């Protein structure tokens, strides 16, 4: 593993029915997520939608190469994933995003990565489904992340994460420290996402402990082709808290994105 050149191992899996010419849906996990933590959700959605799914663990997560303990994350970590890691990963798999743009399905930090990728590669994304995205830093987000720190130090969060990550300490502290770093308070992608041209479905739980509804409403004000889904009795993980509603809305959205274009 050569971190100086950016080389590393990526854990990935295909989901849904193996239909060679079906549209591709790429899943981007949350800040403490991984391939395995999606459980069977990608298979359920992709099978119902008749699309191919691609699920992977970002470097530092799951069974992908852990980050060295000396490598500090910077406030641009989501930009680097969106603009460097994701394009390189898709290219290595032989996915031509110019001739056949994929769809993106992101959760939390993964949803922000999806937004950044769609903004900077406007002709190479067919559409994106965003669960609990971040477009700016809110006090509620920082309070939730500070509570996660206490759960990792004093509760059973580290034990739970160790089931899914080769190095739970590197995965947790890389994410937690950068979010709680004072200079990260100014992080915002509000202006950048105005460049997005593909349709979006932005979903958020009304009871989300990591962000307010301003996150998805702010997207809708800046990206014309945005549909909103605000879910009651739902926290930060809509695909787990309100699975049926998320699948139903996602299927309708995906049908619109993959339908043949009228001449």
BAFI-3210 file (N, C-alpha, C; in Angstrom, 3 decimals, decimal comma, padded with zeros to 6 digits):
// residues 263
n [1|2|3|4|5|6|7|8|9|10|11|12|13|14|15|16|17|18|19|20|21|22|23|24|25|26|27|28|29|30|31|32|33|34|35|36|37|38|39|40|41|42|43|44|45|46|47|48|49|50|51|52|53|54|55|56|57|58|59|60|61|62|63|64|65|66|67|68|69|70|71|72|73|74|75|76|77|78|79|80|81|82|83|84|85|86|87|88|89|90|91|92|93|94|95|96|97|98|99|100|101|102|103|104|105|106|107|108|109|110|111|112|113|114|115|116|117|118|119|120|121|122|123|124|125|126|127|128|129|130|131|132|133|134|135|136|137|138|139|140|141|142|143|144|145|146|147|148|149|150|151|152|153|154|155|156|157|158|159|160|161|162|163|164|165|166|167|168|169|170|171|172|173|174|175|176|177|178|179|180|181|182|183|184|185|186|187|188|189|190|191|192|193|194|195|196|197|198|199|200|201|202|203|204|205|206|207|208|209|210|211|212|213|214|215|216|217|218|219|220|221|222|223|224|225|226|227|228|229|230|231|232|233|234|235|236|237|238|239|240|241|242|243|244|245|246|247|248|249|250|251|252|253|254|255|256|257|258|259|260|261|262|263]
n.u [000,853|000,742|000,705|001,698|001,410|-001,247|-002,270|-004,309|-006,305|-009,612|-012,657|-015,395|-018,689|-021,180|-024,632|-028,116|-029,886|-027,914|-027,836|-026,611|-026,885|-028,270|-029,052|-026,577|-026,268|-024,649|-023,577|-022,957|-021,556|-022,283|-020,641|-019,501|-019,851|-019,918|-019,422|-020,653|-022,379|-024,569|-026,184|-028,841|-030,046|-029,148|-029,389|-032,135|-033,308|-032,093|-032,818|-035,604|-035,777|-034,597|-031,930|-028,337|-026,291|-023,613|-021,590|-019,398|-016,625|-015,198|-011,717|-010,109|-012,299|-014,484|-013,402|-011,594|-008,377|-006,950|-006,559|-003,328|-002,227|-000,893|-001,844|-003,622|-006,993|-008,266|-010,279|-011,197|-011,927|-014,249|-014,479|-012,182|-012,810|-014,980|-013,977|-011,572|-011,138|-013,585|-013,968|-011,564|-011,875|-014,192|-013,189|-011,176|-012,734|-013,654|-015,842|-017,552|-018,289|-018,976|-020,243|-022,250|-023,719|-023,668|-026,070|-026,358|-026,391|-026,468|-025,633|-025,719|-022,508|-021,782|-023,839|-023,272|-020,858|-021,833|-023,310|-021,217|-019,740|-021,622|-021,875|-019,356|-018,903|-020,879|-022,020|-021,817|-023,328|-026,372|-028,486|-029,297|-029,842|-030,320|-029,734|-030,218|-028,302|-025,400|-024,963|-023,965|-022,466|-024,096|-025,155|-026,559|-025,519|-022,856|-023,284|-024,390|-022,221|-020,342|-021,595|-021,376|-018,654|-018,387|-019,813|-018,127|-015,838|-016,758|-018,939|-020,446|-019,835|-017,377|-016,955|-019,137|-018,529|-016,215|-017,040|-017,406|-015,313|-011,913|-010,045|-011,274|-010,641|-009,117|-011,025|-013,085|-011,855|-010,681|-012,924|-014,399|-012,683|-012,111|-014,611|-015,153|-013,181|-012,216|-011,915|-013,491|-016,053|-016,705|-017,167|-018,866|-020,973|-022,788|-022,716|-021,344|-023,039|-024,867|-024,165|-025,140|-026,884|-028,394|-031,326|-032,475|-033,254|-033,950|-033,804|-034,905|-035,058|-037,423|-036,745|-034,007|-030,927|-028,579|-028,855|-030,850|-033,972|-033,271|-031,054|-031,840|-033,799|-032,330|-030,856|-032,900|-033,536|-031,380|-030,883|-032,646|-034,033|-034,974|-036,460|-038,179|-038,330|-039,644|-039,532|-041,590|-041,132|-038,520|-035,036|-031,552|-031,016|-032,756|-033,184|-033,126|-034,883|-037,312|-037,823|-039,587|-040,896|-038,730|-037,750|-039,988|-040,209|-037,702|-037,827|-039,779|-038,433|-036,143|-037,310|-038,124|-035,616|-034,434|-036,109|-036,771|-035,774|-037,904|-038,139]
n.v [-001,200|002,064|005,053|007,508|007,690|007,356|004,813|002,022|-000,586|-001,360|-002,307|-003,847|-004,592|-006,089|-005,388|-006,370|-007,608|-009,284|-007,598|-006,842|-004,554|-002,792|000,286|001,800|002,024|003,662|003,261|005,308|005,471|006,484|008,666|006,966|004,566|001,551|-000,959|-003,368|-002,348|-001,349|-003,497|-005,471|-003,591|-002,301|-004,500|-005,048|-002,652|-002,376|-004,739|-004,477|-002,180|-002,979|-002,389|-002,246|-002,503|-000,901|-001,193|000,108|000,335|003,244|004,317|003,639|002,650|-000,122|-003,082|-001,999|-000,454|000,610|003,937|005,306|005,934|008,329|009,972|012,759|013,834|016,357|019,413|019,235|016,634|015,358|016,502|015,442|012,739|012,836|014,028|012,858|010,125|008,627|009,009|007,764|005,157|004,249|004,358|002,404|000,140|000,002|001,537|003,618|006,737|008,767|007,821|006,277|007,433|006,974|006,475|007,922|007,046|008,312|008,516|010,693|011,829|010,537|011,323|014,016|013,781|012,674|014,882|016,727|015,362|015,226|017,939|018,696|017,010|017,336|016,211|013,538|012,172|010,626|010,975|011,562|010,185|011,326|010,856|012,350|014,530|016,729|020,141|022,307|023,260|022,673|023,554|021,468|019,267|019,236|018,856|016,270|014,817|015,250|013,847|011,292|010,952|010,714|008,352|006,595|006,703|006,059|004,376|001,693|002,061|001,788|-000,963|-001,854|-000,724|-002,113|-004,499|-004,064|-002,610|-002,761|-001,269|000,229|002,436|004,225|004,741|005,947|008,176|009,685|010,696|011,918|013,806|015,652|016,760|018,044|019,886|023,279|024,921|023,622|024,459|026,425|025,101|024,596|023,694|025,021|026,972|025,567|023,446|024,556|024,146|021,720|019,662|017,404|015,420|015,335|013,516|014,355|013,353|013,441|012,763|014,024|013,959|013,930|013,625|014,788|016,958|019,699|020,285|022,269|021,519|019,831|021,453|023,646|022,596|022,253|024,923|025,677|023,866|023,214|020,905|019,286|016,959|016,717|014,787|014,599|012,970|011,889|010,622|009,661|009,330|009,908|007,983|007,290|005,083|002,959|003,607|004,248|002,321|001,237|003,516|004,956|003,215|003,099|005,805|006,062|004,192|005,356|007,715|006,688|005,421|007,647|008,706|006,778|006,244|005,972|008,683|011,108|011,913]
n.w [000,000|-000,994|000,213|-000,474|-003,211|-003,401|-003,717|-002,878|-001,356|-002,284|-000,935|-002,413|-003,802|-005,927|-006,433|-006,581|-009,522|-012,002|-014,578|-017,556|-019,248|-017,708|-015,947|-013,799|-010,288|-007,817|-004,532|-001,750|001,307|004,756|007,237|009,194|008,014|005,936|003,393|004,369|006,293|005,009|004,852|003,633|002,086|-000,429|-002,241|-002,083|-003,066|-005,627|-006,932|-007,015|-008,577|-010,888|-011,571|-011,787|-008,935|-007,223|-004,536|-002,129|000,194|001,374|001,296|004,365|005,646|006,526|004,967|003,319|002,607|005,628|007,000|007,596|010,969|011,217|009,266|008,830|008,440|006,284|006,070|003,496|002,953|001,958|-000,554|-001,761|-001,856|-003,610|-005,954|-006,573|-005,530|-006,078|-008,988|-009,877|-008,901|-010,263|-012,868|-012,755|-012,605|-015,103|-015,852|-017,913|-017,546|-019,208|-021,563|-020,423|-017,956|-014,413|-011,713|-008,451|-004,988|-001,971|001,531|004,247|004,929|002,606|000,907|000,636|-000,700|-003,051|-004,033|-004,496|-006,435|-008,514|-009,031|-010,004|-012,111|-014,260|-016,599|-016,208|-014,409|-013,874|-012,131|-008,647|-005,440|-002,240|001,078|004,129|003,649|003,930|003,515|004,699|007,845|010,842|014,184|015,354|014,024|014,954|017,673|017,662|016,691|018,682|020,739|019,689|019,962|022,754|023,083|021,771|023,350|025,936|025,772|023,901|021,260|019,895|020,004|018,469|015,974|015,403|014,380|011,737|010,606|009,619|010,989|013,482|015,097|013,499|011,513|013,002|014,386|012,359|010,981|013,130|014,370|012,323|011,760|014,181|014,319|014,718|012,359|010,546|010,859|009,057|006,744|003,705|000,994|-000,431|-002,518|-004,520|-005,314|-006,998|-009,585|-010,370|-012,649|-013,005|-012,054|-008,617|-005,642|-002,497|000,789|004,137|007,628|009,924|012,543|012,580|014,090|013,368|011,720|010,412|008,634|006,913|005,514|003,292|002,192|001,518|-000,583|-002,489|-003,056|-004,526|-006,557|-009,310|-010,229|-008,031|-005,880|-002,813|000,179|003,216|006,194|008,823|012,212|011,958|011,941|011,456|009,584|007,109|005,372|007,050|009,142|007,900|005,818|003,809|002,762|001,754|-000,224|-001,926|-002,783|-003,968|-006,061|-007,737|-008,407|-009,693|-011,881|-013,344|-013,974|-015,564|-017,658|-021,183|-023,232|-024,682|-028,148]
ca.u [000,000|001,586|-000,143|002,246|000,851|-002,692|-002,670|-004,874|-007,271|-011,001|-013,639|-016,624|-019,561|-022,280|-025,948|-029,221|-029,808|-026,789|-028,346|-025,441|-027,170|-029,108|-028,383|-025,745|-026,537|-023,477|-023,923|-021,914|-021,976|-022,204|-019,340|-018,967|-020,424|-019,094|-020,203|-021,481|-023,366|-025,801|-026,933|-029,441|-030,794|-028,844|-029,968|-033,585|-033,648|-031,646|-033,633|-036,924|-035,648|-033,948|-030,687|-027,132|-025,801|-022,203|-021,442|-017,988|-016,154|-014,163|-010,461|-010,213|-013,537|-014,769|-012,211|-010,670|-007,132|-007,085|-005,689|-002,247|-002,572|-000,230|-002,456|-004,753|-007,979|-008,449|-011,654|-011,568|-011,942|-015,354|-014,110|-011,200|-013,527|-015,863|-013,280|-010,386|-011,271|-014,693|-013,676|-010,504|-012,436|-015,061|-012,350|-010,509|-013,716|-014,023|-017,145|-017,432|-019,330|-019,336|-021,218|-023,343|-023,592|-024,317|-026,864|-025,693|-027,254|-025,575|-026,181|-024,962|-021,305|-021,846|-024,743|-022,517|-019,905|-022,626|-023,588|-019,990|-019,401|-022,583|-021,609|-018,097|-018,955|-022,312|-022,505|-021,441|-024,225|-027,738|-029,377|-028,775|-030,722|-029,526|-030,338|-029,600|-027,065|-024,888|-024,441|-023,319|-022,307|-025,064|-024,873|-027,112|-024,548|-021,705|-023,731|-024,516|-020,891|-019,732|-022,190|-020,774|-017,328|-018,560|-020,233|-016,963|-014,898|-017,326|-020,010|-020,113|-019,749|-016,165|-017,198|-020,046|-017,830|-015,185|-017,630|-017,497|-014,125|-010,631|-009,417|-012,348|-010,106|-008,786|-012,267|-013,841|-011,187|-010,518|-014,202|-014,831|-011,794|-012,207|-015,893|-015,121|-012,101|-012,821|-011,964|-014,502|-017,339|-016,958|-017,370|-020,160|-020,956|-024,014|-022,490|-020,894|-024,083|-025,667|-023,741|-025,748|-027,894|-029,187|-032,381|-032,122|-034,253|-033,324|-034,637|-034,406|-035,961|-037,745|-036,081|-032,576|-030,116|-027,353|-029,101|-032,227|-034,526|-032,634|-030,074|-032,422|-034,505|-031,291|-030,554|-034,014|-033,470|-030,225|-030,893|-034,031|-034,650|-034,889|-037,652|-037,943|-039,113|-039,415|-040,167|-041,803|-040,697|-037,341|-033,802|-030,499|-030,872|-034,088|-033,284|-033,369|-036,038|-038,517|-037,342|-040,598|-041,124|-037,535|-037,723|-041,069|-039,834|-036,525|-038,267|-040,429|-037,387|-035,289|-038,060|-038,044|-034,250|-034,007|-037,068|-036,252|-036,042|-038,751|-037,446]
ca.v [000,000|003,244|006,216|008,681|007,752|007,202|003,438|001,309|-001,628|-000,956|-003,370|-003,513|-005,707|-005,753|-005,628|-006,477|-008,609|-009,023|-007,226|-006,143|-003,250|-002,005|001,453|001,544|002,831|003,590|003,579|006,044|005,299|007,578|008,966|005,813|003,411|000,638|-001,838|-004,300|-001,656|-001,167|-004,751|-005,941|-002,511|-002,148|-005,600|-004,873|-001,546|-002,612|-005,805|-003,911|-001,173|-003,607|-001,700|-002,819|-001,718|-000,986|-000,764|-000,001|001,014|004,223|004,071|003,907|002,065|-001,505|-003,894|-001,256|-000,137|001,615|005,099|005,299|006,807|009,643|010,730|013,546|014,259|017,794|019,828|018,926|015,177|014,944|016,904|014,497|011,504|013,081|014,496|012,044|008,685|008,026|008,880|006,771|003,835|003,889|004,115|001,113|-000,912|000,067|002,190|004,819|007,651|009,685|007,186|005,692|008,027|006,238|007,138|007,884|006,923|008,643|008,726|011,564|012,287|009,974|012,158|015,232|013,373|012,554|016,239|017,317|014,667|015,663|019,338|018,851|016,169|017,499|015,355|012,151|011,635|010,598|011,440|011,210|010,085|011,850|010,652|013,150|015,162|017,949|021,168|023,272|022,761|023,205|023,204|020,147|018,282|019,186|018,250|014,844|014,231|015,261|012,722|010,072|010,844|010,178|006,951|005,826|006,651|005,518|003,427|000,495|002,386|001,206|-002,400|-002,044|-000,408|-003,126|-005,591|-003,684|-001,905|-003,377|-000,394|001,127|003,681|005,140|005,148|006,877|009,426|010,494|011,387|012,712|014,942|016,710|017,446|018,882|020,856|024,619|025,491|022,936|025,148|027,263|024,237|024,739|023,427|025,649|027,605|024,578|022,563|025,251|023,663|020,413|019,692|016,169|015,424|014,892|013,203|014,637|012,740|013,672|012,529|015,217|013,799|013,719|014,165|015,375|018,085|020,168|020,218|023,284|020,867|019,448|022,601|024,472|021,996|022,537|026,319|025,893|022,923|023,296|019,590|018,578|016,509|016,582|013,848|014,837|011,811|011,901|009,423|009,218|009,993|010,192|006,876|007,024|003,756|001,989|003,999|004,272|001,594|001,091|004,810|005,319|002,380|003,532|007,080|005,832|003,514|006,344|008,617|005,957|005,234|008,903|008,939|005,747|006,097|006,454|010,093|011,365|012,732]
ca.w [000,000|-001,162|000,462|-001,148|-004,562|-003,320|-003,997|-001,743|-001,693|-002,077|-000,786|-003,143|-004,175|-006,814|-005,825|-007,522|-010,582|-012,930|-015,907|-018,093|-019,842|-016,798|-015,358|-012,622|-009,103|-006,944|-003,150|-001,026|002,698|005,729|007,801|009,911|007,351|005,150|002,527|005,151|007,121|004,230|004,994|002,379|001,432|-001,861|-003,018|-002,150|-003,951|-007,001|-007,507|-007,310|-009,638|-012,038|-011,892|-011,185|-007,812|-006,864|-003,146|-001,747|001,398|001,067|002,012|005,792|006,169|006,199|004,703|002,461|003,304|006,699|006,960|008,584|012,102|011,080|008,177|009,326|007,453|006,182|005,813|002,116|002,780|001,096|-001,913|-002,295|-002,190|-004,757|-007,152|-006,847|-005,262|-006,814|-010,419|-010,096|-008,627|-011,385|-014,038|-012,573|-012,876|-016,512|-015,996|-018,737|-017,078|-020,296|-022,448|-019,639|-016,617|-013,334|-010,689|-007,148|-003,813|-000,872|002,868|005,141|004,231|001,258|000,114|000,304|-001,740|-004,286|-004,509|-005,029|-007,678|-009,530|-009,360|-010,726|-013,313|-014,547|-017,671|-015,934|-013,380|-014,407|-011,072|-007,329|-004,273|-001,128|002,392|005,197|003,170|004,572|002,610|005,585|009,211|011,794|015,576|015,632|013,516|015,851|018,936|017,442|016,522|020,009|021,472|019,153|020,569|024,098|022,954|021,360|024,470|027,170|025,509|023,128|019,836|019,305|019,850|017,341|014,729|015,155|013,606|010,331|010,123|009,937|011,993|013,926|015,657|012,396|010,855|013,841|014,742|011,162|010,765|014,272|014,625|011,306|011,926|015,384|014,197|014,614|011,010|009,742|011,017|007,873|005,565|003,029|-000,447|-000,928|-003,824|-005,500|-005,836|-008,008|-010,900|-010,645|-013,702|-012,998|-011,033|-007,269|-004,620|-001,205|001,824|005,493|008,737|010,716|013,836|012,327|015,176|012,826|010,835|010,298|007,287|006,080|004,639|001,998|001,621|000,899|-001,890|-003,407|-003,476|-005,391|-007,683|-009,760|-010,427|-006,757|-005,174|-001,382|000,969|004,638|006,812|010,274|012,951|011,222|012,334|010,492|008,632|006,572|004,756|008,128|009,950|007,062|004,638|002,752|002,115|000,985|-001,430|-002,809|-003,403|-004,812|-007,281|-008,598|-008,900|-010,631|-013,123|-014,089|-014,454|-016,503|-018,761|-022,474|-023,500|-025,839|-029,165]
c.u [000,885|000,729|000,395|001,660|-000,651|-003,180|-003,211|-005,833|-008,672|-011,886|-014,908|-017,406|-020,638|-023,589|-026,999|-028,997|-028,672|-027,284|-027,306|-025,739|-028,064|-028,347|-027,627|-026,085|-025,395|-023,860|-022,714|-022,319|-021,736|-020,806|-018,712|-019,426|-019,398|-020,015|-021,171|-022,588|-024,625|-026,737|-027,567|-030,180|-030,430|-029,441|-031,473|-033,969|-033,286|-032,456|-035,001|-036,866|-035,075|-032,767|-029,532|-026,692|-024,316|-022,044|-019,967|-017,724|-015,055|-012,863|-010,580|-011,417|-013,650|-013,501|-011,322|-009,427|-007,365|-006,178|-004,550|-002,582|-001,949|-000,879|-003,702|-005,684|-008,034|-009,904|-012,133|-011,759|-013,095|-015,102|-013,143|-011,861|-014,342|-015,099|-012,077|-010,669|-012,379|-014,423|-012,613|-011,032|-013,320|-014,245|-011,653|-011,450|-014,198|-015,373|-016,951|-018,576|-019,726|-020,431|-022,422|-023,262|-024,306|-025,267|-026,115|-026,739|-026,358|-026,305|-025,222|-023,715|-021,295|-022,770|-024,063|-021,490|-020,626|-022,930|-022,353|-019,598|-020,326|-022,319|-020,378|-018,012|-020,386|-022,848|-022,323|-022,236|-025,649|-028,748|-028,815|-029,880|-029,871|-030,283|-029,550|-028,293|-026,670|-024,465|-023,792|-023,261|-023,302|-024,665|-025,405|-026,155|-023,395|-022,077|-023,843|-023,164|-020,132|-020,293|-021,631|-019,384|-017,419|-018,962|-019,062|-015,998|-015,457|-018,403|-019,535|-019,967|-018,502|-016,356|-018,100|-019,354|-016,786|-015,734|-017,540|-016,223|-012,855|-009,890|-010,471|-011,840|-009,781|-010,052|-013,002|-013,129|-010,915|-011,749|-014,515|-013,973|-011,953|-013,528|-015,876|-013,964|-012,693|-012,916|-013,004|-015,863|-017,700|-017,230|-018,774|-019,975|-022,190|-023,816|-022,138|-022,040|-024,987|-025,308|-024,405|-026,861|-028,776|-030,289|-031,890|-033,374|-033,553|-034,272|-034,044|-035,487|-036,191|-037,039|-034,582|-031,751|-028,831|-027,600|-030,564|-032,692|-033,962|-031,619|-030,697|-033,210|-033,527|-030,864|-031,634|-033,992|-032,381|-030,189|-032,343|-034,714|-034,538|-036,269|-037,288|-038,862|-038,720|-040,225|-040,350|-041,355|-039,457|-036,132|-032,833|-030,340|-032,231|-034,249|-033,434|-034,640|-037,349|-038,206|-038,350|-040,814|-039,925|-037,466|-038,799|-040,705|-038,645|-036,909|-038,915|-039,396|-036,537|-036,015|-038,010|-036,662|-033,852|-034,976|-036,465|-036,688|-036,912|-037,998|-038,017]
c.v [001,244|004,491|007,473|008,827|007,575|005,788|002,776|000,251|-001,151|-002,203|-002,965|-004,778|-005,181|-006,127|-005,719|-007,556|-008,268|-008,786|-006,320|-004,737|-002,376|-000,780|001,070|002,528|002,617|004,080|004,173|006,130|006,532|007,705|007,867|004,510|002,559|-000,157|-002,693|-003,603|-001,272|-002,363|-005,124|-004,838|-002,343|-003,261|-005,437|-003,798|-001,862|-003,709|-005,270|-002,937|-001,737|-002,770|-002,491|-001,917|-001,949|-000,379|-000,900|000,724|001,985|003,863|004,502|003,257|000,596|-002,319|-003,247|-000,899|000,897|002,810|004,914|006,258|008,192|010,520|011,441|013,914|015,784|018,142|019,541|017,429|014,708|015,348|015,891|013,176|011,679|013,332|013,642|010,545|008,049|007,941|007,820|005,355|003,377|003,582|002,763|-000,050|-000,897|000,704|003,511|005,771|008,682|009,075|006,633|006,212|007,199|007,124|007,000|007,787|007,131|008,869|009,586|012,103|011,761|010,766|013,466|014,943|013,238|013,926|016,868|016,673|015,125|017,102|019,497|017,990|016,172|016,614|013,881|011,534|011,743|011,141|010,986|011,212|010,385|011,654|011,444|013,801|016,356|018,912|022,312|022,667|023,465|022,798|021,817|019,053|018,121|018,576|016,737|014,160|014,229|014,125|011,392|009,865|010,253|008,710|006,065|005,643|005,890|004,468|002,241|000,766|001,770|-000,288|-002,678|-001,789|-001,467|-004,322|-005,325|-003,093|-002,634|-002,580|000,597|002,438|004,684|005,642|006,188|008,207|010,292|011,339|012,362|013,958|016,041|017,464|018,401|019,877|022,255|025,155|024,805|023,607|025,974|026,429|024,424|024,395|024,058|026,262|026,568|023,793|023,251|024,807|022,339|020,566|018,447|016,260|014,845|014,514|013,359|014,237|013,043|013,362|013,808|015,170|013,555|014,412|014,826|016,561|018,457|020,034|021,287|022,654|020,521|020,596|023,562|023,924|022,379|023,984|026,542|024,985|022,754|021,933|018,732|018,227|016,328|015,525|014,037|013,813|011,989|010,581|008,808|010,036|010,150|009,103|006,513|005,628|002,652|002,317|003,927|003,587|001,579|002,409|005,232|004,497|002,828|004,827|006,910|005,156|004,495|007,284|007,923|005,687|006,491|009,140|007,974|005,540|006,605|007,895|010,233|012,226|014,126]
c.w [000,000|-001,001|-000,209|-002,550|-004,574|-003,576|-002,745|-002,269|-001,364|-002,001|-001,541|-003,463|-005,105|-006,141|-006,917|-008,555|-011,543|-014,355|-016,547|-018,594|-018,964|-016,304|-014,087|-011,517|-008,118|-005,546|-002,423|000,447|003,564|006,319|008,616|009,266|006,625|004,241|003,354|005,922|006,350|004,410|003,658|001,619|-000,043|-002,718|-003,166|-003,155|-005,400|-007,678|-007,896|-008,485|-010,928|-012,533|-011,283|-010,044|-007,586|-005,478|-002,771|-000,437|001,000|001,796|003,481|006,448|005,783|006,066|003,647|003,277|004,400|006,447|007,959|009,724|012,018|010,014|008,680|008,175|007,450|005,937|004,392|001,881|001,897|-000,353|-002,532|-002,666|-003,469|-006,048|-007,526|-006,707|-006,098|-008,317|-010,707|-009,898|-009,784|-012,633|-013,945|-012,852|-014,321|-016,768|-016,734|-018,381|-018,131|-021,166|-021,697|-018,202|-015,559|-012,538|-009,366|-006,038|-002,598|000,431|003,683|004,425|002,798|000,349|-000,271|-000,780|-003,074|-004,874|-005,144|-006,350|-008,807|-009,963|-010,243|-011,983|-013,834|-015,661|-017,404|-014,786|-013,892|-013,406|-009,738|-006,281|-003,051|000,178|003,430|004,759|004,036|003,472|003,386|006,979|010,120|013,216|015,910|015,163|014,493|017,195|018,796|017,336|017,850|020,872|020,987|019,748|021,970|024,054|022,558|022,534|025,669|026,958|024,692|021,637|019,195|019,056|018,652|016,015|014,384|014,390|012,111|009,755|010,544|011,019|012,477|014,495|014,561|011,712|011,688|014,006|013,524|010,916|011,898|014,463|013,593|011,445|013,124|015,378|014,001|013,195|010,129|009,861|009,789|006,628|005,015|001,561|-001,109|-002,313|-004,885|-006,118|-006,850|-009,426|-011,284|-011,679|-013,707|-011,948|-009,708|-006,490|-003,280|-000,086|003,199|006,515|009,520|012,067|013,702|013,407|014,688|011,898|010,786|008,850|006,358|005,135|003,291|001,366|000,956|-000,452|-002,896|-003,884|-004,517|-006,618|-008,120|-009,796|-009,167|-006,238|-003,701|-000,778|002,425|005,423|008,317|010,893|012,303|011,653|011,175|009,425|008,054|005,970|005,792|008,908|009,182|005,729|003,505|002,020|001,268|-000,301|-002,416|-003,537|-004,347|-006,123|-008,252|-009,208|-009,959|-011,947|-013,987|-014,687|-015,560|-017,660|-020,058|-022,719|-024,756|-026,855|-029,220]
res [x|x|x|x|x|x|x|x|x|x|x|x|x|x|x|x|x|x|x|x|x|x|x|x|x|x|x|x|x|x|x|x|x|x|x|x|x|x|x|x|x|x|x|x|x|x|x|x|x|x|x|x|x|x|x|x|x|x|x|x|x|x|x|x|x|x|x|x|x|x|x|x|x|x|x|x|x|x|x|x|x|x|x|x|x|x|x|x|x|x|x|x|x|x|x|x|x|x|x|x|x|x|x|x|x|x|x|x|x|x|x|x|x|x|x|x|x|x|x|x|x|x|x|x|x|x|x|x|x|x|x|x|x|x|x|x|x|x|x|x|x|x|x|x|x|x|x|x|x|x|x|x|x|x|x|x|x|x|x|x|x|x|x|x|x|x|x|x|x|x|x|x|x|x|x|x|x|x|x|x|x|x|x|x|x|x|x|x|x|x|x|x|x|x|x|x|x|x|x|x|x|x|x|x|x|x|x|x|x|x|x|x|x|x|x|x|x|x|x|x|x|x|x|x|x|x|x|x|x|x|x|x|x|x|x|x|x|x|x|x|x|x|x|x|x|x|x|x|x|x|x|x|x|x|x|x|x|x|x|x|x|x|x]
***
